[in-house]
Amino acid sequence: ATTYGHTLRSWVIYQNIALLRSQHNIVEEMRELFSYEYSLSIVSFFKSHAAAFYEPTYNQLFAKIRTGHLLHADETKVSIKGIKGYVWAFTNLEEVVYVYTGTREGTILDQVLDGFEGVLISDFYAAYDSQSCPQQKCLIHLIRDINDDLFKNPFDEDLKKLSSEFTEMLVPM
């Protein structure tokens, strides 16, 4: 890893991840820029090196999140090269950590929330309910769910009334 500077490694990773450029295209551009034959595996090598380099920082972020007073958690479905998985986001409003898992099983929560004693703020996914810390449901998710229900049931007068009263309560806030 010391043969190549941090700036070059960072540039390659940025090209691949942020700009969605293929490893092949990155290596071709490096060959043109530097007149040197790079192996296609160099991009993977740089990514592996960066993962190892930043692992202590990643662990420090998790430690800060675990010792905080509150933690927001949410997960979303993703597809990477046609393979479905989930990205979980965990934040204390200052730090944020993302975790990829192949399934939506809540077992990741046991690992992430190990030792957490603050308030967990989440949506209504049942996996969060199994956690032993104090919890609060996310207001944005509640509003979204009410709006979805209103869209699906436009003639439900009780739901309209509930939604209207809830809106009246929130607007002054």
N, C-alpha and C positions, 0 to 999 in steps of 0.2 A: 504493500500500500504506500510505502514511502517513496517509491519510484515516481509516483504521480502526486501532484500537489492537491491540496484540499479544494482549491478553486476549480480545477478541472473535474475532480470527482463530483463536486456539487453541481457544476454545470451539466454534466452527463445525467445525473439523477433528475435534475430539474427538467431537462429536455424529455426524459422518458415519462416521468410521473405528471408533471404539471402541464406539459405541452402535448402529451400523449403521442410522442414520436416513437417509432419502433426502434428496437435496438440496432437493427440493420441500418436504418437511416442515420442514426447517431454515429455509428462507426464509420459509415461512408463519409459523413461530413468531417469527422475527425481526420480521416485519411486525406481529404482535400485540404483541410486547414493546416495540417502539420506535416504533410508529405511523409507519413510513416504508416506502416502496415499494422493496424490494431486488430486483435482477435475479436470476434463477435462476443466472446465470453467476458470481455472487459466490463461491459455494462453490468452484468450480474455480479461480477467481482466488486465493483464500486458500490452497488446496492448492499451487498452483504457486509462490506466494510463499514458503510454508513450505519447500518442496523446495529452492528456491534459497538461502534463509536458512540451512538446516541442512546444505547440501552440504559446506562446509568441515569441519564436525564429523564428518560421515560419512567424509570423506577422512582425517581425523586418526585415527579409529577403525581404519580399514584400515591406516594406517601403523603404528599400535601393534601390531596383530595380526601384520603382516608381519615386524616386528622382534623378535617374541617367541621364546621357546624351544619353545613347543608351540602347536598349533592343532587344535582339534576342528572337523571339517567333517561336515555331513550335509545331505541334501536330501529334500524330501517333495513329493508330488504335491498340487496344489491345483486348485480349479475356481473361476474368478471369472466370474460371470454366464454359466456354461456353457462357458467357454473354459478348456481344461486348460493348466496350466503347472507350474512347479516353484519352490519357495522353498528357497534354499540358506541354511544357517546356518553362520556361521564365528565361533568364539570362542576366546579365549585364557584363559578362565575369569574375566576381569575385564571385557573388552569383548566385545560381540557385534554382528555386522553381518548383516543379512538381504539377500539378493539374489534378485529375481524373474527367471526366464528362461522363455521360451516352450517350451523343450525340456529334456531331461535330458542333452544333450550336455555333455561335460566341458570344453568350451572356456572356460567361465567360470573353471575352476580355474587355467588358465594366467594369466589376468588377476589373479585374487585372490592367487595364490601367487607372483607375480613377485617375486623377491628373497628369498623366505622360506627360511631355512636351518635352522629348528628341526625338531621332530618333528611330522609330520602324523598325527593320530589320526582314523580313519574307519571306515566299515563296509566291506563286501566288494564294493562297486560297483567294477567294473573301471576306471572313469575315474580313480579316485584312484591306481591302480597306475602310471599313466604319469608321475606327478610324480617329480622327481629328488631330492627331499628324503628324509631318513630317515622311516620310517613305522611305525606301530603300529596294529593293528586294535582296534576298540572292543570291550571285553569285554561290554558290555551287548548289543550286536548279536550277538555270538557266542552268548551265553546264549539270546537270543530265537530265533536260528536253530536251536539244539539243541532247544529246547522245541517249535518248529514241527515239526522232523523227528520227534521222539518222538510228537507228536500224530498225524502222518501214518503213522507206522510203529510202532504200539504193541507189536508182537510181535518187533521186532528186538532180540535179546538183546545183540548187540555194542554197539549204540547205547545201550541201557539201561546197560550196564556202563561205557561211556565217560562217559556223563552222570553216573552215580553217582560215579565216581572224580573227575571234574572238580568236582562239588559238594563232595566231601570235601576237596579241595584249597582251594577258595574259602572255605568256612565259617570256618575259623580266621582268615582275613584280616579 
